[in-house]
Amino acid sequence: MIYRGSCHCGAVRFEVEAQEKIISQDCNCSICAKFGFLHLIVPKSKFKLLSGEDSLTTYTFNTGVAQHKFCKTCGVKSFYIPRSNPDGIDVNVRCLDPQPKELVVEKFDGRNWERNAAGLKHLSEEQ
């Protein structure tokens, strides 16, 4: 199924291919908890930026592997390249419109990231 998404102001628009029933992760690490980001990690081939590349800015910290992409206008992080899956894209389910008809939210212990990150690797693999 193809979902469309955007930032708040609409400058950044994208499409993502995912199952009709979305299984997302709710991470408790410092940045995800503050943003309320609901994770949908997909292979890069399942994501298409439709518009707004010039409206994006990038924030990195710690190892610098994760590339947090924000809209310069409204500040919304609708997707990013995650440290756990640098070969994929992590979409904020809350930025999809319309929202999925069926959404399962799994807790992910990102505070203990080093111990748990390997459990996410399969999400960005081509199937």
Buried (B, 14 or more C-beta within 10 A) or exposed (E): EEBBBBBEBBBBBBBBEBEEEBBBBBBEBEBBEEBEBBBBBBBBEBBBBEEBEEBBEEEEEEEEEBBBBBBBBBEBBBBBBBBBBEEBBBBBBBBBEEEBEEBEEEEBBBEEBEEBBEEBEEBBEEE
